[in-house]
Amino acid sequence: MAQMRVSRTAGLAAIALLLAGGAASAAECGKTGAGFPTWLAAFRQEAAAQGISRQTIATALDGLAYAPDVVGADRGQGVFSQSFYQFADRMVASYRIQKGRQLIQSHAAIFDRIEQQFGVPAPVITAFWALETDFGANMGDKPTIRSVATLAYDCRRPEMFRTQLLSALKIIDRGDLTVQTMRGPWAGELGQFQFLPDHYLNYGVDFDGDGRVDLLRSDADALASAANYIRALGWTPGQPWLEEVVVPANLPWDQADLAIKIPRAQWARWGVRRAGGAPLPADNAGASLLLPMGRTGPAFLVYPNFDIYTQWNQSLVYATSAAYLAARIDGAGAFKRTPNIPVLSMKEVADLQRLLNARGHHVGGVDGKLGAATRAAVKEEQIRLGLPADSYPTPELLARLRGGA
Ligand code: CA
């Protein structure tokens, strides 16, 4: 989604989590709609130089107007964050698990063919389908060219959206969509998996054989394209991605870190067991221990295939929820829920980030979002203060840092 990494930016659900909006106002960058026609005239020449047909340029761009509502949406996105519990409660609702399973059955022939060709199992694809658009029900309805052209003219991320606009025109040129059918949310994502136009262009697959890549209306095209993209991110067929585990109270918590992969045999020696209590296989499969709510919350072993989730969306809460939903659709039980785990508010996380930066950590911007850099700094402070180093920021840690510890 509108998480603006150069690579994929995923997910309706993710917008709210990821957009650090409001950074630049229209006034700050000095751009109003007045300069748009001149900019558009220059852009048309660039599009023609890139080989986009005159007809597509005319159909898509003739009379196109600046869209103040799109810039308003871009600036107006407030930052807020949710804990894994909050996000999973909302997004991994039981109806999504049931509907995901039903859709896998009703689309069995397509999913079989997809797994043969791309090696990505149906539950993994279906969980993204659920989180991105509620299985295609919520794809957005704004004209994409208008949105993307406005954002390419705008000052905040012009290069990124210029690329997206060129890709969008190429999609029309290729005959996949028309200017009229190319619609989505305000930030340019398209179709059942909310691909940005350049992903649509580069990873889209015509899987129903009608000669067009239609990621909005063809389930077969959308599902196969998602699988194609997941495979390109490095999915290894036949390998697990996430499983819930039970952890002992005396684990070396500093080893619970996505950056650390340890053989399953070692986790087993430390007393980590499968969710039902069965022993883990004592093999060399590398796995990280993920504790999204800290050491008292649910625990997951995540395998190298989990990396595709953090590439799909760099929000750890989104990635964990998507992988967990896939496991649930695949038949896993609900995670063991410990109640009353304290969650810092965004304001408190921002305060924590200021304190961490003041102590020489580099957590980046003070944005109130609990990302990988903040978690890593939390872990270092926990080690320094002799607290269990599970990377999860508690009110106790914040209080000690505020007190000058
Ligand atoms: Ca097709």
Residues whose N, C-alpha, C, O or C-beta is under 5 A from the ligand:
A	BS01	CA	D206 F207 D208 G209 D210 G211 R212 V213 D214 S218 D221
